[in-house]
């Protein structure tokens, strides 16, 4: 089987962006080059995803790390369909009116996790503002199905903001994922243009709420740079995350999916990412991943092990 990522007509995939003028970002720097997806293990992962009729954010978001991750049988499953109700300026996931929720999806994901022998799995989703609970119960059912089919697998969820509804946030937290991840994506000043469907402080409040419901749950959040933010603004977001007791921060370089998406304003260098890493650790994060190719679910399983070790070293075992 050869890899052929689902390519939709751009106008159909992003109808809200078709009036935008083309704004190419230019040639990527050498440090952002990645090898093309290939290899036996990559193909095996692809076959499991296809046979299970599953959606992965690896494909839908055009992640540059898909070759590396799938070769190691790592995948981030995207539930609740492949059409998002929001239209973030940076995102390559299709936007529009989603289909009805597939009630068989949680079980199929549980089966795929078992087949792939995953030690750690990431479950994310499109935003579903059309649903009363924003898809919270579907997240819970997916967590439960994975626990039944692959009880030894640790689970990381990466949901949207549930419009700030505590009932829905609490429902997912009480299903006991091992990591609750919610990305801030960018700095507050850029939200109106980059993430118009979101609200910065609503997302911050969600991260705080997770810790209020379960103080022992690991929380994680990420952002992209290259959208026009300053170093000072990134450092302020770090401070805001720490005020919400976020344990793990990821920072990666934004890469423009198509000329209709918002252009790259700056290619941050590997040395500047090292500054981000140093500053973040100094502010008290237990775990930091800050490189040009960092993505929220990249190396998630390895980092989860290190995250547990870092907390135990600092605080002891909080679950005792």
C-alpha positions as CSV (number, residue, x, y, z in Angstrom):
1,X,0.0,0.0,0.0
2,X,1.4,3.4,-0.9
3,X,0.7,6.5,1.2
4,X,-1.9,8.8,-0.4
5,X,-3.2,11.4,2.0
6,X,-6.8,12.3,1.5
7,X,-6.7,15.5,-0.7
8,X,-10.0,17.4,-1.0
9,X,-10.6,20.2,-3.4
10,X,-9.3,23.3,-1.5
11,X,-12.4,25.3,-2.1
12,X,-14.5,22.5,-0.6
13,X,-12.1,21.9,2.3
14,X,-11.8,25.5,3.3
15,X,-14.7,27.4,1.7
16,X,-14.3,30.3,4.1
17,X,-10.7,31.0,3.0
18,X,-11.3,31.1,-0.8
19,X,-11.7,34.9,-0.9
20,X,-8.3,35.3,0.8
21,X,-5.5,36.5,-1.5
22,X,-2.7,34.0,-2.0
23,X,0.1,34.8,0.5
24,X,2.9,32.2,0.1
25,X,5.3,32.0,3.0
26,X,8.3,31.3,0.8
27,X,10.9,28.5,1.1
28,X,11.2,26.7,4.4
29,X,14.5,26.9,6.2
30,X,16.8,23.8,6.1
31,X,16.0,22.9,9.7
32,X,12.4,22.2,8.8
33,X,13.2,19.5,6.2
34,X,11.7,16.0,6.9
35,X,11.9,12.7,5.0
36,X,8.9,11.5,3.0
37,X,6.7,8.9,4.7
38,X,7.8,5.3,3.9
39,X,8.7,1.9,5.4
40,X,7.1,-1.3,6.5
41,X,6.0,-0.1,9.9
42,X,4.6,3.1,8.4
43,X,2.5,1.0,6.0
44,X,1.3,-1.3,8.8
45,X,0.0,1.7,10.7
46,X,-1.6,3.1,7.6
47,X,-3.4,-0.2,7.0
48,X,-4.8,-0.3,10.5
49,X,-6.1,3.3,10.2
50,X,-7.7,2.6,6.8
51,X,-9.2,-0.7,7.8
52,X,-10.7,0.8,10.9
53,X,-12.1,3.7,8.9
54,X,-10.4,6.0,11.4
55,X,-9.4,9.7,11.2
56,X,-6.0,10.9,12.4
57,X,-4.9,14.5,13.0
58,X,-1.6,13.4,11.6
59,X,-3.2,13.3,8.1
60,X,-5.9,15.9,8.5
61,X,-3.6,18.6,9.8
62,X,-0.8,17.7,7.5
63,X,1.7,17.1,10.3
64,X,5.3,17.1,9.2
65,X,6.2,14.3,11.6
66,X,3.8,11.7,10.2
67,X,6.5,9.6,8.7
68,X,8.5,9.4,11.9
69,X,5.5,8.8,14.2
70,X,3.8,6.2,12.0
71,X,7.1,4.3,11.6
72,X,7.0,3.9,15.4
73,X,3.3,3.1,15.4
74,X,2.4,6.3,17.1
75,X,-0.8,8.0,15.9
76,X,-3.1,10.7,17.2
77,X,-6.7,9.8,16.5
78,X,-9.2,12.5,15.7
79,X,-12.7,11.7,16.7
80,X,-16.1,13.3,16.0
81,X,-15.6,13.3,12.2
82,X,-13.2,15.2,10.0
83,X,-15.1,18.5,9.5
84,X,-14.7,21.3,12.1
85,X,-17.3,23.9,12.9
86,X,-14.6,26.6,13.4
87,X,-12.3,28.2,10.9
88,X,-8.9,29.0,12.5
89,X,-6.6,30.8,10.2
90,X,-3.7,28.4,10.7
91,X,-5.5,25.0,10.5
92,X,-5.7,22.6,7.7
93,X,-8.6,20.5,9.0
94,X,-11.7,20.9,6.8
95,X,-14.4,23.3,7.9
96,X,-18.1,23.2,7.4
97,X,-21.2,21.3,8.6
98,X,-20.1,18.0,10.2
99,X,-21.9,14.7,9.8
100,X,-23.7,13.0,12.6
101,X,-21.6,11.5,15.3
102,X,-20.6,7.9,14.6
103,X,-21.4,5.9,17.7
104,X,-19.3,3.0,16.7
105,X,-16.1,5.1,16.5
106,X,-15.0,4.7,20.2
107,X,-15.0,0.9,19.9
108,X,-13.1,1.0,16.6
109,X,-10.5,3.2,18.1
110,X,-10.2,0.9,21.1
111,X,-9.6,-2.0,18.7
112,X,-7.0,-0.1,16.7
113,X,-5.1,0.9,19.8
114,X,-4.9,-2.8,20.8
115,X,-3.9,-3.9,17.3
116,X,-1.1,-1.3,17.2
117,X,0.1,-2.2,20.6
118,X,0.2,1.4,21.7
119,X,1.6,2.1,25.1
120,X,0.3,5.7,24.9
121,X,-2.4,7.2,22.7
122,X,-3.5,10.7,21.9
123,X,-7.2,11.4,21.2
124,X,-8.1,14.7,19.8
125,X,-11.2,16.0,17.9
126,X,-12.6,18.6,15.6
127,X,-14.6,21.4,17.3
128,X,-18.2,20.4,17.4
129,X,-20.1,23.6,18.4
130,X,-23.2,22.0,16.8
131,X,-23.4,19.4,19.7
132,X,-25.0,20.3,23.0
133,X,-22.0,18.9,25.0
134,X,-19.3,19.8,22.4
135,X,-18.6,16.1,22.0
136,X,-17.7,15.5,25.7
137,X,-19.6,12.3,26.1
138,X,-18.0,10.9,22.9
139,X,-14.6,11.6,24.4
140,X,-15.6,9.7,27.6
141,X,-16.9,6.7,25.6
142,X,-13.6,6.7,23.6
143,X,-11.6,6.7,26.8
144,X,-13.7,3.9,28.2
145,X,-13.4,1.8,25.0
146,X,-9.6,2.1,25.1
147,X,-9.5,1.1,28.7
148,X,-11.5,-2.0,27.9
149,X,-9.6,-3.1,24.8
150,X,-6.1,-2.0,25.9
151,X,-6.1,-1.5,29.7
152,X,-2.3,-1.0,29.8
153,X,-2.4,2.0,27.4
154,X,-2.1,5.5,28.9
155,X,-4.4,8.0,27.4
156,X,-3.9,11.7,26.5
157,X,-7.0,13.7,25.4
158,X,-6.7,16.9,23.4
159,X,-10.2,18.4,23.2
160,X,-11.5,21.9,22.2
161,X,-12.8,24.4,24.8
162,X,-16.4,23.0,25.2
163,X,-17.4,26.7,25.1
164,X,-16.2,26.9,28.7
165,X,-19.0,24.7,30.0
166,X,-17.7,23.2,33.3
167,X,-20.2,20.3,33.1
168,X,-18.7,19.1,29.9
169,X,-15.1,19.7,31.1
170,X,-15.8,17.9,34.3
171,X,-17.3,14.9,32.5
172,X,-14.1,14.3,30.5
173,X,-11.8,14.9,33.5
174,X,-13.8,12.3,35.6
175,X,-13.2,9.7,32.9
176,X,-9.6,9.8,34.1
177,X,-7.4,10.3,31.1
178,X,-3.8,10.3,32.1
179,X,-3.1,13.7,30.4
180,X,-5.6,16.5,29.7
181,X,-4.1,18.6,26.8
182,X,-5.7,21.8,25.5
183,X,-3.7,24.1,23.2
184,X,-3.7,27.9,23.6
185,X,-2.2,28.0,20.1
186,X,-1.1,31.6,20.1
187,X,-0.9,34.8,22.1
188,X,-4.0,36.7,23.2
189,X,-3.4,39.7,20.8
190,X,-3.7,37.4,17.8
191,X,-6.8,35.5,18.8
192,X,-9.3,37.7,16.8
193,X,-7.5,37.0,13.5
194,X,-5.9,33.6,14.1
195,X,-8.4,31.8,16.3
196,X,-11.6,33.8,16.0
197,X,-13.8,31.0,17.3
198,X,-11.8,30.7,20.5
199,X,-11.3,32.9,23.5
200,X,-7.9,33.0,25.1
201,X,-9.1,33.4,28.7
202,X,-11.8,30.8,28.2
203,X,-9.1,28.3,27.3
204,X,-7.0,29.4,30.2
205,X,-10.0,28.8,32.5
206,X,-10.5,25.3,31.1
207,X,-6.9,24.4,32.1
208,X,-7.5,25.8,35.6
209,X,-10.7,23.8,35.9
210,X,-9.0,20.5,35.1
211,X,-6.8,20.9,38.1
212,X,-9.7,22.0,40.3
213,X,-11.5,18.8,39.5
214,X,-8.5,16.5,39.7
215,X,-5.3,18.2,41.1
216,X,-3.3,15.0,40.3
217,X,-4.1,15.0,36.5
218,X,-1.3,16.1,34.2
219,X,-2.2,19.1,32.1
220,X,-0.5,20.2,28.9
221,X,-0.8,23.0,26.5
222,X,0.9,24.1,23.3
223,X,1.4,27.0,21.0
224,X,2.8,27.8,17.6
225,X,5.2,30.6,16.8
226,X,5.7,32.4,13.5
227,X,2.3,34.1,13.4
228,X,3.5,37.5,14.4
229,X,4.0,37.2,18.1
230,X,6.9,38.6,20.0
231,X,9.3,36.9,22.4
232,X,7.8,38.9,25.3
233,X,4.2,37.8,24.4
234,X,5.3,34.1,24.3
235,X,6.9,34.5,27.8
236,X,3.7,36.0,29.1
237,X,1.7,33.0,27.8
238,X,4.1,30.8,29.7
239,X,3.4,32.8,32.8
240,X,-0.4,32.5,32.2
241,X,0.0,28.7,31.8
242,X,2.0,28.4,35.0
243,X,-0.7,30.4,36.9
244,X,-3.1,27.7,35.8
245,X,-0.6,25.0,37.0
246,X,0.0,23.6,33.6
247,X,2.7,20.9,33.8
248,X,3.8,20.5,30.2
249,X,4.3,23.1,27.4
250,X,4.9,22.5,23.7
251,X,6.1,25.1,21.3
252,X,6.6,24.6,17.6
253,X,7.0,26.5,14.3
254,X,3.9,27.4,12.4
255,X,4.0,26.2,8.8
256,X,1.4,27.5,6.3
257,X,-0.8,24.6,4.9
258,X,-1.9,26.4,1.7
259,X,-1.4,29.9,0.3
260,X,-5.0,30.8,1.5
261,X,-4.0,30.3,5.1
262,X,-2.3,33.0,7.2
263,X,1.3,33.3,6.1
264,X,4.4,32.7,8.2
265,X,5.6,36.0,9.7
266,X,8.8,34.6,11.0
267,X,10.9,31.5,10.9
268,X,12.1,31.1,14.5
269,X,15.6,29.5,14.6
270,X,16.6,26.4,16.6
271,X,18.7,28.6,18.9
272,X,15.6,30.7,19.7
273,X,13.7,27.6,20.5
274,X,16.4,26.7,22.9
275,X,15.7,30.0,24.6
276,X,12.1,29.1,24.9
277,X,13.0,25.8,26.5
278,X,15.3,27.4,29.0
279,X,12.8,30.1,29.9
280,X,10.0,27.6,30.3
281,X,11.9,25.3,32.6
282,X,12.9,28.4,34.7
283,X,9.3,29.3,35.1
284,X,8.5,25.9,36.6
285,X,7.2,23.6,33.9
286,X,7.8,20.0,34.6
287,X,8.3,19.2,30.9
288,X,9.1,21.3,27.9
289,X,9.2,20.5,24.2
290,X,10.3,23.5,22.1
291,X,11.8,22.8,18.7
292,X,10.8,23.9,15.2
293,X,9.2,20.5,14.5
294,X,7.5,20.1,17.9
295,X,3.8,19.3,17.6
296,X,1.4,18.6,20.5
297,X,1.3,14.9,20.1
298,X,4.9,14.3,18.9
299,X,6.7,11.8,21.1
300,X,3.8,12.1,23.5
301,X,4.4,8.6,25.0
302,X,8.1,9.2,25.7
303,X,7.3,12.6,27.2
304,X,4.6,11.2,29.4
305,X,7.1,8.8,31.0
306,X,9.5,11.7,31.6
307,X,6.7,13.9,32.9
308,X,5.8,11.3,35.6
309,X,9.4,11.0,36.6
310,X,9.8,14.8,36.8
311,X,6.8,15.2,39.0
312,X,7.8,12.3,41.3
313,X,11.3,13.8,41.6
314,X,9.9,17.2,42.5
315,X,6.8,16.3,44.6
316,X,6.9,12.6,45.3
317,X,4.0,10.3,44.3
318,X,0.8,12.4,44.5
319,X,-1.4,9.4,43.9
320,X,-0.6,7.8,47.2
